[in-house]
């Protein structure tokens, strides 16, 4: 094939990155056949659902993109080997969780699925194939992928002398909840590699809707490291403002006012300066820990300790909120009913990975609280799974899931808002107060409700970065 002309793309991995990214590429590049593959049959079936409300991922605007492209030039299948064989470009967009055992456990990324994907590409690809890292990976993972691809023993006999490969890095910079907008109007598109023709091929795809001045070319290692450090810097801002929220509560300052003041400095800016229960999602903690591991590997111990503190402060903030709830409810929550509003790690997504709600809910369950959890997009099954509670276990009487806020708050001693869903800012607190036990409490970790409404409803109120409001 002409290396500069891409007619067919395969994406290995139909998750939160692969699905939306390929959907937008297909939507914007109707002449390219885009196929998303995954070993998870249930997930692929969900991507092919006629009812777009049943897509495996909730992302505003995603359903409209899927509706336009699916069946035209966007396809979802479990036929991985056949799709690799017929594709000019293969994106690797599989999960890279933190290792749970062995060398680097608790810090290093587990890249087993990346390696498995590379071996599959090596075995089934034909002709020249451009392999693109889309997963967030440790620096120099591209070297491992290239080694796998170029080892003759990893290929079918018919491909040994014929198949050739180029490896590129094209990390994603998506924010869940705004991923479609991030893809359609990106701040930048980063492409790392050494093969100029391959770089041109990938750039040509993005140029169909992205301005050329927003496309940044680097070497492979800079591209891989840029993703880790971008997430580390964003997480650092969250931990920083959360540390300030604790100071505000101790001194009588208002973290929202402090945030506005420092964010007005053009050198700092307003983004990621909202105090809350801490960061979550699949990337921030994982990528910082990966960076910590990398620093320790190269003997940069002070640098490793610096980034480790960002993660530790995030955990501290979540435990701090749990302790504040306990303290204000007369020192005990045993036998008390608490309504948890929001379980996703942020609004406008159904993703719960590393959600602050998980740790806070587990702490409260351990204290003997009865939890009624409401989230408009997270399934009951996912909540039970994340909290390690089976519906069949006898202790599940401590945990109830509701799709109705007013059911969740009925007879509750407290309401704890953990996700900034827009609907929580519009609740009728006068009505909610009538359903709760007195003296009722509202703990707003996301600053989404009007304190005046809480006061008029006769409820006690705590807000992050303000403390207890009279």
N, C-alpha and C positions, 0 to 999 in steps of 0.2 A: 504494500500500500504506500501511497504518498504520506509521509509522516505528518505533513501539515494539514491533511484533511481527515477529520474525524466524522465518521458516519454512524458509529454505534458505540454506546457507552454501557458498561456494566458497573453497578455499584454493589459491592458485597457488604451487606448490613442494612436492614430496613428499620433502623431506630430513629431517635430524635434528630440525628444529623442527616443520615443517609436519605430518609424518606422525603423530608421537606426540601433538602438541597437538590435532589434529583428531580423533584416535581417542578421546581422553578427553572432548572436548566432545560427540562423538556418543554415547559411552557414558553420559554424565551427562544428556544432553538428548535422549531418544529421540523427541521430537516434532519435532525439527529435522533436516532432511535435510542431511548434511554430505558434500561431494564434494571430494576432493583431486585436483588436476590438475597435470600436468607434461608437458613436451615429450619427456622421456626415456622412451621406450617400454619399455626394459628395466627401468627402475626401477618403473614402474607395474605391469608384469607381475609383478615380484617382490612388490609389495604385495598382489597378487591371488592369490598362490600358496596352494594348498590346504595345503601343508606349511608350517606356521608357523615352522619352523626355517630356512626360506629367505627370510624377510623381509629386505629390504635393510639394515635397521638392527637391531643387537642392543641391546636395552634390557630389563633385567629387568622382567617384568610386562607388557610390551607385547603379547606374544602372546595373553595372556588377554583383554586389552581388545579387541584386533582380533577375536578369536573371538566375543565377545559382540555387537559392533556391526556388523562388516562384513556387507554384504548386507541388513541391517535398515534402518539409516539412515546407514551409512558406506560410501562408494564411492570407488574410485580409477579415474581415466580420463585419456586424452589428449585428450578432447573439450573443449578449453579454452573456445572461443568460445561453444559452446552452454551450457556450465555457467555462465559469466559471465552470459549473457542471462537465465538462469532463477533467479538468486540475488539475495537481498535484501542480503546482506553478503559482501564479498570480502576475504579476508586475503591480503596480499602477504608471502610467506615464502620469498623466493628468495635465492640466494647473493650476498653483497656482499664479494668478496675485496679485498685491498689492491691498488691500481693498480700495475702493473709498468712502465708507461711514461707519458710525458707529464707535465703539471703535477701535482705531488703524488705522483709515483711513489715507491713504498716507504713511503708514509704514508697518503695519502687513500684512502677506500673507492671502489671501482669500482661505481657504482650503475646500470650500463647495464641490468641485468636488472630492476631496480625500475622504471626508466623504461619499458622495453618492456612490462612488466606493466601499468603505468598507462595506456599507450596502448591496450592491448588492452581494458582495462576501459572506457575512454572510448568505444571503437568499438562494443562489443557489449552494454554494460549497457542495461537498459531500466527505465523508471520511476525510483524513487529507490533509490540504492545507497549503502550505507555501506562505505567503503574503509578497511581497517585495516592500518596498518603493523605487521608482525610481525618483519620482518627488522631486524637491528641497523643503524641508519642514522646518517649525520652529522646534526648538528643543523640544522634547517630544511629537511630533505628533504621534509617534508609540504607545504611551500609549493610545491616543484617538482611534486609529485604533483597538488596542487590545480590548479595552472596548466594542467597537461596535461589534466586531466579537464574543465576549464571552457572549453577552447579549442574552438570549434565545428568547426574544420577537422579535429580528431582524431576526430570522431564520424561514424557513418553518417548519411546524410541523414535517415532516419526518426527518428533519436534527437536531432537537433540541438536541437530546441526542447522535447523531452519529458523527456530524462534529467536528473536532478539527483543531486548527490553530497554526501556528508559525509565528511570525512577524520579518522580517529582514529589515535592511536599507542597500541599495546598491546604493549610489548616483552616478550620472554620472559626469564625468570630461571631457566633450567633448568641443572642440572648433569648431564652425561651419566653414566650409570650409576645415577642416581636420578631420572631425568626423570619417570617415571610418578608416583612419590611426590610430586615437586615440583609436578606438575600437579594431582594429586588433593588434596594438602594444602599449598597454597602459603603461603609466608611473607607474601606480598602479591601483589595483582594491580594493576598500574598502568595506568590509562587516561587518555590525554591528549586534549584536544579542546575545541572551543568550542560545538559544537552539542549542546545539552542533551538533545534527544530521541535523538540518536544515542548519546550517552553512556549514557542510560538503557537503550537497546536492548542495548548490549554488556554493561552491568552486569547486566541481567536474565538473560543467559545464564550468567554466572559465579555469580550468586546461587542457581542451582539446586543448587550444592554447596559454595560458598565463603561464609564468614561475611561480612556486610556490612562489619564493622570492618576486614577485611583488604583491602578494595578502596579504592585511593587514586586520587583524581581530581586531575589537574593540567592546566596548559595544554600544548599540543603540544610546545613547545620544552623544557619541564622534563622531560617524559616521554622524549623522545629523548636528552637529555643524561644523565638518570638511568641509563639502560642503559650508556652508555659509562663513566661514572664508577664504577658498581658493579663492573664487570669490572676497571677500573683499580685500584680499592682492593683487590680480592681478589688480583690479580696482584702488587701491591705487597707484600702480606704474604708471598707465596711467595718473592719475590726477597729480602725482608728476612731471612727465616729461613734461606735458602740462604747469604746472606752470613755469617750467624752460624755456619753449619755449618763454613765454612772457618776461622773464628776458633777454633771448638772443636777442630778437628783440630790446629791449631797450638799450642794451649795445654794440651791434655789434658782439656778439658771434654767433656761428652756433650750433644749438641744435643737429644736427647730429654728429658733432665733439665731443660735450660734452657727448652725449649719448654713443658714442664709447669709450670714455675715461673712464667713470665711469663703463660701462658694461664690460670693460676688467678686472675689479676687480673680482676675482673668487667668492668673497663673495656676489657679486651683480648679475653678469651675464647680458647677452645682451637682454633677452626676455622681451617683454612688455615695452620697452624703446623707442618706436617710437612715437614722438609727432604727434598730429593730431587734429581732431575736437572733440575729446572726445569719450568715450566708449558708446556702445549701446548693443543691444541684449536683450534677455529675462531675463538674470540672474543677471548681475552685479548690476544694480541699485536696482532691487527688493530685492536681497539678502542682500545688504548693509542696505537698509531701514529696512529689517526684523531684522538684527542684531542691528540696532539702537533701534528698538522697544523692543527687548529682553533686551538690556542694561537698558533702561529706566524702564522696568517692574521690574528689580532687583535692581533699585536704583543706577545704575552705570552711573551717569549723565555725568561725564567727558569723559568716554569711548564713550558714545552715541554721544556727541558733536564732538569727534574726527572723528568718522566714518561718521557723517552727513556732515562734511566739505569735504570729498572726493566726495560726490554727488554734493554738492553746487559748487565746483570748476569745475566739469565736465560741469554743466549747464553754468557757467560763461565763460568757454572756447568757447562754442557754440555761446553765445551772443557776445563775443568778436570778433569772426570771422565775424559775421554779421555786427558789427559796423565798422570793418576795411574795408569791402567791400563798405559800405556806404560812409565812409570817403574818400576813394580813388576815388570814382566816383563822385567827386565834391559835396559831402554831400547829394546827393539825388539819388534814383533809380526809382522814380516815372516815369512811362511810358517807362522805359528802359528795354531792353530785356536781360535777363541773362540766360546763358546756364548752367544748373546743370548737371555735369557728375558724376553719381553714386547716388543711393538712398538706396541700401542695407546698413546695418550697418557695413558690412565689405565685402571684396571680396570673391568670390567663395561660395556665399549663396544667396538665394532669400529672406532671412529673413529681415524684416524692423523694427522689434520691437525695440523701443527706439533708432532708428537710428538718429545720429546727423543731417542727411539731413532733417528730419522732422521739427525740431525746427528752423533750419537756413532758410529753405524754407518758413515756416510760418512767420517768422520775415520779410523776403523780400517781401512776398505777402502783408503783412500788410502795408508795406511802399509804395505799389503801383507798384512793379516791375512786369514785365511779365516774367514768367519762362517757359523755354523749358527744360524738364527733360529727360535725357537718362540714362537707366540702362539696361545692357544686359540680366538680369534674372528676374527683378521685373516687374510684370504685370502692365498695365495701371490702371486696376481696383484697385489694391492695393495702388498705389500712390494716386489716387483720394480719396480713403477711408482714408488713413493716414493723408492727408491734410485737410480732412473734406470738400471736394469740390465735389459737384455732377455735372456730365456732363450736367444735365438738368438745372442747375442754371445759371442765367444770368451773374454772376461774373466769370464763368469758362473761360471766354476769357483771363483771366490772366494766365491761366495754360494750357500748351500743353505738350503732351508726345510724344517722338520720339524714334524709335528704330535705328535711324541713327544719328551718331555724327555730320556729316556735315550738316544735316538738322537742328540740334539743335543749331549749332553755327552761322547759317546764320543770318546776320544783328545784331548779339549780341554785346552788349557793353562790356560784360565780360564773361569769362568761370570760373566756380567754380568747382574744382574737390573735391568731398566729399567721394568717395569710391576708394580704391586702386586697381581697376580692371587692370589687366595686359595690356589690349588693350589700356588703356589711356597712357601708357608709350611709345607707338609706333606710336602715332599720327603724322601726317604731319602738323607741326605748320606753315610752310610757306604757305600752302594751306588754313589752317584755318584762318590765318591772313587776307588773301584776302577776305574772306567771312564776316569778322567782321567789325563793325563800328569803325572808328578811333576817339580817341586813344583807342585801345582795351587793355583789362586787362586779365591776367590769375591769378587766386588765387588758389594755389596748397596747399590744407590742408593736403595732404598725402605724399608729397615729392616724387612724381612718375615721374615727367617730368624733362628733362634736361634743366637747366636754360640757357645754351648756345644756344640751339635751339630756345627758346623763344626770346632771345636777337636778334639773327640773323633774326627772323621773324618780328622784329620791334614792338613787343608787350611789354607792361608794365607787370611786374611780381612781385607778392608777394608770399612768401613761408613761411609756419609755422616755427617759430624758426629762421628765417632769416630776416623777414620783407620785405621791398621793395628792390628789387635788380636792380641796374642800368646796 
